[in-house]
Amino acid sequence: MPGTDAPEEPAKGICDLGPAGAVSKLGAEGTFALLDGREHRQPAVPVTVHDSVGEGDAFAAGYLAELLAGEPPEQRLRTAALLGAFAVSTTGDWEGLPRRHELDALDHHDDIVR
């Protein structure tokens, strides 16, 4: 919602319209989610950004994959953040995406090297 400084407001505004959940990406500040009336925060995964194309799609794909797998909100948001970080770590929109077993290859100290 334009004109607000609080990252929670867009998600709350969306939920006020009826959906049970909303997720707001906050760039380097991470993610805020309001899911079934509970607030969740996920820190961003720090990486060097090479190309931001595909980051949002990767984030959404990670979140939805974990939702369909029945994972709790914390896992959904963690995987979404990891996939977004992988996506921006290389050029192109899908070329940097990992397979599921590669998700833990990205730690919080080193950039991905390809």
C-alpha positions as CSV (number, residue, x, y, z in Angstrom):
1,M,0.0,0.0,0.0
2,P,1.6,3.2,-1.1
3,G,2.7,5.7,1.5
4,T,3.3,3.4,4.4
5,D,6.6,2.8,6.1
6,A,5.5,-0.3,8.0
7,P,6.3,-3.5,6.1
8,E,3.4,-5.2,7.8
9,E,0.7,-2.9,6.4
10,P,0.5,-4.3,2.9
11,A,0.2,-7.9,4.1
12,K,-2.4,-6.9,6.7
13,G,-4.3,-4.9,4.1
14,I,-4.5,-7.9,1.8
15,C,-5.6,-10.2,4.6
16,D,-8.3,-7.7,5.6
17,L,-9.8,-8.3,2.1
18,G,-10.3,-12.0,2.9
19,P,-7.2,-14.1,2.1
20,A,-5.8,-16.2,5.0
21,G,-2.3,-15.2,4.2
22,A,0.0,-12.7,2.5
23,V,3.7,-12.4,2.0
24,S,5.6,-9.2,1.5
25,K,9.2,-9.3,0.2
26,L,11.3,-6.5,1.7
27,G,14.5,-6.8,-0.3
28,A,17.6,-6.8,1.9
29,E,15.4,-6.6,4.9
30,G,14.0,-10.1,4.3
31,T,10.3,-11.1,4.2
32,F,7.2,-10.4,6.3
33,A,4.3,-12.8,6.2
34,L,0.9,-12.8,7.8
35,L,-0.4,-16.3,7.7
36,D,-3.6,-17.4,9.5
37,G,-3.4,-14.4,11.8
38,R,0.3,-15.0,12.8
39,E,3.2,-12.8,11.9
40,H,6.4,-14.4,10.5
41,R,9.7,-12.8,9.5
42,Q,12.5,-14.3,7.5
43,P,15.9,-12.6,7.1
44,A,17.3,-12.2,3.7
45,V,20.1,-14.5,2.6
46,P,23.1,-12.2,2.0
47,V,24.7,-12.8,-1.4
48,T,26.2,-10.6,-4.1
49,V,23.6,-9.8,-6.6
50,H,24.6,-10.4,-10.2
51,D,21.2,-10.3,-11.9
52,S,17.8,-9.8,-10.2
53,V,15.8,-11.2,-13.1
54,G,13.8,-14.2,-11.8
55,E,14.3,-13.5,-8.1
56,G,10.6,-13.0,-7.5
57,D,9.6,-16.1,-9.5
58,A,12.2,-18.2,-7.7
59,F,11.0,-16.9,-4.3
60,A,7.4,-17.7,-5.1
61,A,8.3,-21.2,-6.5
62,G,10.2,-22.0,-3.3
63,Y,7.3,-20.9,-1.1
64,L,4.7,-22.8,-3.1
65,A,6.7,-26.0,-3.4
66,E,7.0,-26.1,0.4
67,L,3.3,-25.2,0.8
68,L,2.3,-28.1,-1.4
69,A,4.7,-30.3,0.5
70,G,2.8,-29.5,3.7
71,E,5.8,-27.6,5.3
72,P,5.2,-25.1,8.1
73,P,5.5,-21.3,7.4
74,E,9.0,-21.1,8.7
75,Q,10.2,-23.7,6.2
76,R,8.3,-22.2,3.4
77,L,9.8,-18.7,3.9
78,R,13.3,-20.2,4.4
79,T,13.2,-22.1,1.2
80,A,11.7,-19.1,-0.6
81,A,14.6,-16.9,0.6
82,L,17.2,-19.4,-0.4
83,L,15.8,-19.8,-3.9
84,G,15.7,-16.0,-4.3
85,A,19.3,-15.8,-3.2
86,F,20.3,-18.5,-5.6
87,A,18.5,-16.8,-8.5
88,V,20.3,-13.5,-8.1
89,S,23.7,-15.1,-7.6
90,T,24.1,-15.6,-11.4
91,T,22.9,-14.1,-14.6
92,G,19.7,-15.3,-16.2
93,D,16.3,-16.0,-14.7
94,W,16.6,-19.7,-13.9
95,E,20.2,-20.7,-14.5
96,G,21.2,-20.3,-10.8
97,L,18.4,-22.3,-9.3
98,P,19.4,-25.4,-7.3
99,R,18.0,-28.8,-7.0
100,R,16.4,-29.6,-3.7
101,H,19.5,-31.4,-2.4
102,E,21.6,-28.3,-3.1
103,L,19.6,-25.9,-1.0
104,D,22.0,-26.2,2.0
105,A,25.0,-25.4,-0.2
106,L,24.4,-21.7,0.4
107,D,25.5,-20.7,3.8
108,H,25.3,-17.2,5.3
109,H,29.0,-16.5,4.9
110,D,30.0,-17.2,1.4
111,D,28.5,-16.3,-2.0
112,I,27.6,-19.0,-4.4
113,V,30.5,-19.8,-6.8
114,R,29.6,-21.3,-10.1
